[in-house]
Amino acid sequence: MESFHQILAQISSAAEQSIELPDGWGQGRALFGGLTAAIAWQHAVAGAAKGQQLRAMTVSFVAPLLSGQAQLQRRVLRQGKNVTQIAVDIVQNDEVALAALVTYGSPRNSSVKITETPEPPGKLPEQGMPFPDVQGVPEFTRAFDYRVTVGGLPFSGVKSREFGGYMRFSELDETISTGSILGLVDAWPPALLPHLTELAPASSLTWTIEFPTHLPECSTHDWWHYVATIDYAADGYGHTHAHIWDKAGKLVAISRQTVTVFA
């Protein structure tokens, strides 16, 4: 199984290029969405102005991406004095399979400053439940460790609006990057799945992730705290938001997803 960082390292600064999407990162019939979103982010980086910080990224998972050849296409939509907007498409078989809008922004003086943030629940990783190693678990999950401390395990019938706990890469021990954060956050199953009692497919339809501050100097093998909340779910769709904290309890990202569930 090719490592997360090795996959991202093959992406150059060229605005258009081909990439070999790897085996071993499957999620049903498609590749793991956190990996493909990280590929889009890595491709966008070269289009940002020097010194600008990633503020937000919105991803539409248009069609299943499969292992094999794909093309990356990057367009700088606008580069202003403070903000740069970049569009990235991942194309396979002459069709757009993933479309991303990546926004970078420089800090500016402001009279508005509200920096109090939600705090993570108080449980420790050792108090959480690991995901069981059972048939039907997506192959990409082998790259991650999980400890569920909020809500219940997927398909356990627990009717909580909140779901989450701790996450880390199981073997990869590198300085955290935006790409690896994308992988960690999307590694969690949709928060709707604990409500079910039988296996059923589900997937992200759209995903927006926002970064209020610079990432801390932490490792991919450190525990990161994740808690998702279901805002609304009906008719086969769910709308959720999540907070992600580092090991010191500092809020590092805010995630919002529209998910489909086939049950």
C-alpha beads as a LAMMPS data file, in Angstrom:
LAMMPS data file: protein, C-alpha beads

263 atoms
262 bonds

1 atom types
1 bond types

-500.0 500.0 xlo xhi
-500.0 500.0 ylo yhi
-500.0 500.0 zlo zhi

Masses

1 110.0

Atoms # bond

1 1 1 0.000 0.000 0.000
2 1 1 1.640 3.212 -1.179
3 1 1 1.841 5.768 1.627
4 1 1 -0.258 8.929 1.670
5 1 1 2.794 11.193 1.428
6 1 1 4.333 9.197 -1.434
7 1 1 1.162 9.622 -3.465
8 1 1 1.082 13.405 -2.955
9 1 1 4.825 13.699 -3.645
10 1 1 4.396 12.653 -7.288
11 1 1 2.386 15.821 -8.066
12 1 1 4.402 18.553 -9.780
13 1 1 3.724 22.296 -10.108
14 1 1 2.501 21.943 -13.722
15 1 1 -1.017 23.281 -14.260
16 1 1 -1.934 20.207 -16.311
17 1 1 -0.449 16.777 -15.673
18 1 1 -1.202 13.078 -15.522
19 1 1 -1.115 11.059 -12.309
20 1 1 -1.325 7.360 -11.515
21 1 1 -4.001 6.842 -8.860
22 1 1 -2.981 3.952 -6.604
23 1 1 -4.463 0.609 -5.641
24 1 1 -5.038 -0.185 -1.972
25 1 1 -7.038 2.936 -1.091
26 1 1 -10.479 1.729 -2.067
27 1 1 -13.790 2.888 -0.603
28 1 1 -16.417 0.682 -2.179
29 1 1 -16.083 1.015 -5.942
30 1 1 -14.186 4.310 -5.725
31 1 1 -10.972 5.629 -4.208
32 1 1 -11.033 7.105 -0.704
33 1 1 -12.371 10.659 -0.930
34 1 1 -9.885 12.062 1.600
35 1 1 -7.026 10.955 -0.640
36 1 1 -8.509 12.400 -3.828
37 1 1 -9.304 15.693 -2.047
38 1 1 -5.696 15.813 -0.798
39 1 1 -4.464 15.282 -4.367
40 1 1 -6.578 18.243 -5.498
41 1 1 -5.205 20.384 -2.660
42 1 1 -1.609 19.429 -3.467
43 1 1 -2.178 20.397 -7.091
44 1 1 -3.688 23.747 -6.059
45 1 1 -0.725 24.763 -3.871
46 1 1 1.433 25.918 -6.786
47 1 1 -1.252 28.408 -7.841
48 1 1 -1.354 30.301 -4.537
49 1 1 0.553 33.535 -3.943
50 1 1 3.519 33.414 -1.574
51 1 1 2.573 33.893 2.068
52 1 1 -1.132 33.216 1.617
53 1 1 -2.791 30.735 3.971
54 1 1 -5.344 28.132 2.954
55 1 1 -8.693 29.392 4.252
56 1 1 -11.233 27.011 2.737
57 1 1 -11.635 24.187 0.267
58 1 1 -14.875 22.949 -1.274
59 1 1 -14.975 19.593 -3.054
60 1 1 -17.687 18.038 -5.209
61 1 1 -17.317 14.298 -5.672
62 1 1 -18.848 14.251 -9.141
63 1 1 -18.195 10.619 -10.085
64 1 1 -16.262 7.651 -8.649
65 1 1 -12.502 7.939 -9.158
66 1 1 -10.803 4.614 -9.812
67 1 1 -7.186 3.515 -9.582
68 1 1 -5.206 4.134 -12.773
69 1 1 -4.517 7.137 -14.967
70 1 1 -6.161 10.500 -14.299
71 1 1 -5.482 14.076 -15.320
72 1 1 -5.112 17.083 -13.036
73 1 1 -6.171 20.503 -14.315
74 1 1 -5.635 23.749 -12.381
75 1 1 -6.979 27.239 -13.132
76 1 1 -6.331 30.387 -11.115
77 1 1 -9.737 32.048 -11.247
78 1 1 -8.533 35.274 -9.659
79 1 1 -5.471 36.402 -7.774
80 1 1 -6.167 39.613 -5.903
81 1 1 -4.103 41.565 -3.407
82 1 1 -5.204 39.373 -0.490
83 1 1 -7.199 36.430 -1.840
84 1 1 -6.534 33.808 -4.507
85 1 1 -9.271 31.505 -5.835
86 1 1 -8.151 28.319 -7.584
87 1 1 -10.192 25.642 -9.365
88 1 1 -8.881 22.086 -9.663
89 1 1 -10.464 19.255 -11.634
90 1 1 -9.494 15.599 -11.580
91 1 1 -10.487 14.083 -14.909
92 1 1 -10.751 10.384 -15.714
93 1 1 -12.007 8.846 -18.960
94 1 1 -12.561 12.370 -20.334
95 1 1 -15.031 13.215 -17.567
96 1 1 -14.635 15.402 -14.492
97 1 1 -14.758 13.087 -11.467
98 1 1 -13.780 15.628 -8.781
99 1 1 -14.083 19.422 -8.820
100 1 1 -12.535 21.586 -6.110
101 1 1 -12.490 25.297 -5.299
102 1 1 -9.531 26.245 -3.112
103 1 1 -9.327 29.653 -1.426
104 1 1 -6.144 31.215 -0.063
105 1 1 -6.028 34.490 1.845
106 1 1 -3.469 36.753 3.495
107 1 1 -4.091 38.057 7.031
108 1 1 -5.473 41.591 7.277
109 1 1 -5.934 44.092 10.108
110 1 1 -9.454 43.886 11.520
111 1 1 -11.369 45.338 14.455
112 1 1 -13.326 42.057 14.712
113 1 1 -11.652 39.340 16.760
114 1 1 -13.626 36.397 18.105
115 1 1 -11.267 33.533 18.836
116 1 1 -13.074 31.561 21.530
117 1 1 -13.768 28.145 20.043
118 1 1 -15.628 24.962 21.044
119 1 1 -13.629 22.607 23.231
120 1 1 -13.337 18.873 22.593
121 1 1 -15.066 16.359 24.879
122 1 1 -12.964 15.285 27.837
123 1 1 -12.503 11.562 27.161
124 1 1 -9.031 10.181 26.355
125 1 1 -8.165 7.902 23.391
126 1 1 -7.765 4.863 25.634
127 1 1 -11.384 5.318 26.746
128 1 1 -12.629 4.971 23.170
129 1 1 -13.647 1.984 21.037
130 1 1 -11.489 1.004 18.031
131 1 1 -13.211 0.132 14.787
132 1 1 -13.717 -3.637 14.578
133 1 1 -11.718 -5.547 11.971
134 1 1 -14.648 -7.122 10.162
135 1 1 -15.610 -7.942 6.602
136 1 1 -16.958 -4.962 4.686
137 1 1 -14.668 -2.329 6.227
138 1 1 -13.152 -0.211 3.373
139 1 1 -9.539 -1.070 2.563
140 1 1 -8.291 2.514 3.098
141 1 1 -9.120 2.281 6.826
142 1 1 -6.009 0.131 7.307
143 1 1 -4.014 3.375 7.107
144 1 1 -5.759 4.874 10.153
145 1 1 -6.403 4.258 13.857
146 1 1 -9.750 5.288 15.339
147 1 1 -11.128 5.555 18.864
148 1 1 -14.861 6.283 19.135
149 1 1 -15.699 8.296 22.269
150 1 1 -18.866 10.099 21.094
151 1 1 -21.962 8.299 19.802
152 1 1 -21.679 4.683 18.690
153 1 1 -19.888 2.531 16.154
154 1 1 -21.177 2.531 12.567
155 1 1 -24.233 0.254 12.102
156 1 1 -24.708 -0.082 15.874
157 1 1 -28.193 1.500 15.956
158 1 1 -27.106 4.354 18.248
159 1 1 -29.425 7.329 17.546
160 1 1 -27.063 10.131 18.554
161 1 1 -26.746 13.376 16.593
162 1 1 -23.008 13.411 17.442
163 1 1 -20.326 10.971 16.357
164 1 1 -16.565 11.040 16.705
165 1 1 -13.510 10.540 18.845
166 1 1 -9.821 10.298 17.996
167 1 1 -7.964 9.579 14.756
168 1 1 -4.393 9.236 13.552
169 1 1 -2.411 7.549 10.801
170 1 1 -1.616 4.033 11.984
171 1 1 1.967 3.929 10.650
172 1 1 2.772 7.216 8.893
173 1 1 4.730 9.472 11.268
174 1 1 5.427 12.728 9.421
175 1 1 4.876 16.407 10.141
176 1 1 1.190 17.107 9.629
177 1 1 0.221 18.876 6.395
178 1 1 -3.050 20.103 4.987
179 1 1 -3.108 17.025 2.756
180 1 1 -2.808 14.599 5.651
181 1 1 -5.441 16.531 7.647
182 1 1 -7.796 16.087 4.686
183 1 1 -7.112 12.372 4.822
184 1 1 -7.722 12.165 8.560
185 1 1 -10.981 14.119 8.533
186 1 1 -12.547 12.220 5.648
187 1 1 -11.398 8.890 7.093
188 1 1 -14.329 9.084 9.513
189 1 1 -17.535 7.449 8.253
190 1 1 -20.548 9.739 7.828
191 1 1 -22.223 10.541 11.160
192 1 1 -25.445 8.949 9.876
193 1 1 -24.028 5.407 9.884
194 1 1 -24.305 4.714 13.646
195 1 1 -28.095 5.144 13.227
196 1 1 -28.243 2.040 11.010
197 1 1 -28.253 -1.571 12.166
198 1 1 -27.200 -3.214 8.881
199 1 1 -24.377 -2.522 6.425
200 1 1 -25.320 0.052 3.786
201 1 1 -23.277 2.232 1.426
202 1 1 -22.845 5.941 2.044
203 1 1 -20.618 8.596 0.503
204 1 1 -19.765 12.282 0.557
205 1 1 -21.500 14.360 -2.103
206 1 1 -19.962 17.739 -1.241
207 1 1 -17.383 18.694 1.341
208 1 1 -16.221 22.087 2.573
209 1 1 -13.369 22.311 5.055
210 1 1 -12.172 25.575 6.587
211 1 1 -8.899 26.361 8.363
212 1 1 -9.125 29.225 10.881
213 1 1 -5.407 29.181 11.761
214 1 1 -2.094 27.701 10.673
215 1 1 -1.661 24.012 11.396
216 1 1 0.338 23.233 14.551
217 1 1 3.719 21.492 14.561
218 1 1 2.330 18.017 15.181
219 1 1 2.664 14.574 13.666
220 1 1 0.344 12.448 11.583
221 1 1 0.779 9.792 14.297
222 1 1 -0.421 12.099 17.085
223 1 1 -4.045 11.721 18.132
224 1 1 -6.398 14.278 16.539
225 1 1 -9.869 14.859 17.948
226 1 1 -12.933 14.837 15.678
227 1 1 -16.626 15.312 16.516
228 1 1 -19.360 15.533 13.856
229 1 1 -22.943 16.723 14.410
230 1 1 -25.925 15.882 12.232
231 1 1 -27.775 19.102 11.411
232 1 1 -30.486 17.432 9.328
233 1 1 -31.018 14.062 7.661
234 1 1 -33.910 12.812 5.492
235 1 1 -34.713 11.414 2.043
236 1 1 -31.343 9.665 1.736
237 1 1 -29.240 12.795 2.400
238 1 1 -27.557 14.092 5.526
239 1 1 -26.091 17.492 6.371
240 1 1 -23.346 17.531 8.994
241 1 1 -20.658 19.746 10.449
242 1 1 -17.572 18.727 12.424
243 1 1 -14.813 20.266 14.525
244 1 1 -11.219 19.013 14.511
245 1 1 -8.759 19.712 17.351
246 1 1 -5.064 18.961 17.849
247 1 1 -3.646 17.079 20.844
248 1 1 -3.551 20.328 22.873
249 1 1 -7.264 20.971 22.292
250 1 1 -6.730 23.764 19.741
251 1 1 -9.358 23.993 16.989
252 1 1 -7.586 23.460 13.654
253 1 1 -10.406 22.881 11.142
254 1 1 -14.170 23.054 10.608
255 1 1 -15.718 20.529 8.223
256 1 1 -19.141 20.581 6.563
257 1 1 -20.522 17.749 4.441
258 1 1 -23.536 16.709 2.436
259 1 1 -23.633 12.919 2.402
260 1 1 -25.783 10.320 0.676
261 1 1 -26.857 7.135 2.422
262 1 1 -28.524 4.228 0.644
263 1 1 -30.668 2.948 3.504

Bonds

1 1 1 2
2 1 2 3
3 1 3 4
4 1 4 5
5 1 5 6
6 1 6 7
7 1 7 8
8 1 8 9
9 1 9 10
10 1 10 11
11 1 11 12
12 1 12 13
13 1 13 14
14 1 14 15
15 1 15 16
16 1 16 17
17 1 17 18
18 1 18 19
19 1 19 20
20 1 20 21
21 1 21 22
22 1 22 23
23 1 23 24
24 1 24 25
25 1 25 26
26 1 26 27
27 1 27 28
28 1 28 29
29 1 29 30
30 1 30 31
31 1 31 32
32 1 32 33
33 1 33 34
34 1 34 35
35 1 35 36
36 1 36 37
37 1 37 38
38 1 38 39
39 1 39 40
40 1 40 41
41 1 41 42
42 1 42 43
43 1 43 44
44 1 44 45
45 1 45 46
46 1 46 47
47 1 47 48
48 1 48 49
49 1 49 50
50 1 50 51
51 1 51 52
52 1 52 53
53 1 53 54
54 1 54 55
55 1 55 56
56 1 56 57
57 1 57 58
58 1 58 59
59 1 59 60
60 1 60 61
61 1 61 62
62 1 62 63
63 1 63 64
64 1 64 65
65 1 65 66
66 1 66 67
67 1 67 68
68 1 68 69
69 1 69 70
70 1 70 71
71 1 71 72
72 1 72 73
73 1 73 74
74 1 74 75
75 1 75 76
76 1 76 77
77 1 77 78
78 1 78 79
79 1 79 80
80 1 80 81
81 1 81 82
82 1 82 83
83 1 83 84
84 1 84 85
85 1 85 86
86 1 86 87
87 1 87 88
88 1 88 89
89 1 89 90
90 1 90 91
91 1 91 92
92 1 92 93
93 1 93 94
94 1 94 95
95 1 95 96
96 1 96 97
97 1 97 98
98 1 98 99
99 1 99 100
100 1 100 101
101 1 101 102
102 1 102 103
103 1 103 104
104 1 104 105
105 1 105 106
106 1 106 107
107 1 107 108
108 1 108 109
109 1 109 110
110 1 110 111
111 1 111 112
112 1 112 113
113 1 113 114
114 1 114 115
115 1 115 116
116 1 116 117
117 1 117 118
118 1 118 119
119 1 119 120
120 1 120 121
121 1 121 122
122 1 122 123
123 1 123 124
124 1 124 125
125 1 125 126
126 1 126 127
127 1 127 128
128 1 128 129
129 1 129 130
130 1 130 131
131 1 131 132
132 1 132 133
133 1 133 134
134 1 134 135
135 1 135 136
136 1 136 137
137 1 137 138
138 1 138 139
139 1 139 140
140 1 140 141
141 1 141 142
142 1 142 143
143 1 143 144
144 1 144 145
145 1 145 146
146 1 146 147
147 1 147 148
148 1 148 149
149 1 149 150
150 1 150 151
151 1 151 152
152 1 152 153
153 1 153 154
154 1 154 155
155 1 155 156
156 1 156 157
157 1 157 158
158 1 158 159
159 1 159 160
160 1 160 161
161 1 161 162
162 1 162 163
163 1 163 164
164 1 164 165
165 1 165 166
166 1 166 167
167 1 167 168
168 1 168 169
169 1 169 170
170 1 170 171
171 1 171 172
172 1 172 173
173 1 173 174
174 1 174 175
175 1 175 176
176 1 176 177
177 1 177 178
178 1 178 179
179 1 179 180
180 1 180 181
181 1 181 182
182 1 182 183
183 1 183 184
184 1 184 185
185 1 185 186
186 1 186 187
187 1 187 188
188 1 188 189
189 1 189 190
190 1 190 191
191 1 191 192
192 1 192 193
193 1 193 194
194 1 194 195
195 1 195 196
196 1 196 197
197 1 197 198
198 1 198 199
199 1 199 200
200 1 200 201
201 1 201 202
202 1 202 203
203 1 203 204
204 1 204 205
205 1 205 206
206 1 206 207
207 1 207 208
208 1 208 209
209 1 209 210
210 1 210 211
211 1 211 212
212 1 212 213
213 1 213 214
214 1 214 215
215 1 215 216
216 1 216 217
217 1 217 218
218 1 218 219
219 1 219 220
220 1 220 221
221 1 221 222
222 1 222 223
223 1 223 224
224 1 224 225
225 1 225 226
226 1 226 227
227 1 227 228
228 1 228 229
229 1 229 230
230 1 230 231
231 1 231 232
232 1 232 233
233 1 233 234
234 1 234 235
235 1 235 236
236 1 236 237
237 1 237 238
238 1 238 239
239 1 239 240
240 1 240 241
241 1 241 242
242 1 242 243
243 1 243 244
244 1 244 245
245 1 245 246
246 1 246 247
247 1 247 248
248 1 248 249
249 1 249 250
250 1 250 251
251 1 251 252
252 1 252 253
253 1 253 254
254 1 254 255
255 1 255 256
256 1 256 257
257 1 257 258
258 1 258 259
259 1 259 260
260 1 260 261
261 1 261 262
262 1 262 263
